[in-house]
Amino acid sequence: MSKERSYHETAVKEVNDLVRKYNVIAPYPVRRAQYTLDVELKRVFDESAEEILKALRERVNAGDTIPSLPLHSLDSKGVVGDEQIRQSFFVWFIDWIRKVLLRS
């Protein structure tokens, strides 16, 4: 997300510029609110989460297997920290998605 942040900020700025132009000539009752990046990203994630899970369920029901989550990067006490879990899950999830998509 951080790589794409500047692109998204520019895109939201362009949309807001258009909204401002529209609002200048539009009657008050139909004027649009400005968009903010964080609100729009949250809405996208909220709206797409169920569809992503539905598609993954369909793939699994079609015979695709879910690999086990690797837990590595233990610290000296044999404990996995939160950041290692997040990184391991992210890598596992991306690899699994890639495998599922390549089978299509």
C-alpha positions, 0 to 999 in steps of 0.5 A: 500500500505504501508504494501506491500511496502517492498514486492514490493521493494523486487520483483522489486529488484529481477526483476532488478537483472535478467535484469542486468544478461540478459543485460550482455549477450544481444546485446546492441540493445535489452538490457532492462531498469531497473524497478522502483516501483513507475513507475510500480505501476502507470502503473498498476493503469492506465491500470487497472482503466478502467477495474475496472470501466467496471466491476463495471458498469456491476455489477450495470447494473446487478442489484447491487445497489451502497450504498450512501456514508456515510459522518460522522466524522464532526468536531466541526463546522460541516465540513467534512475534506479532510482526513475524506472524503478519509477515509469514501470513502475508507471504503465505497468502500471496503464494497461495493466491498466486498458486490458485490463480495460476491453476485457472 
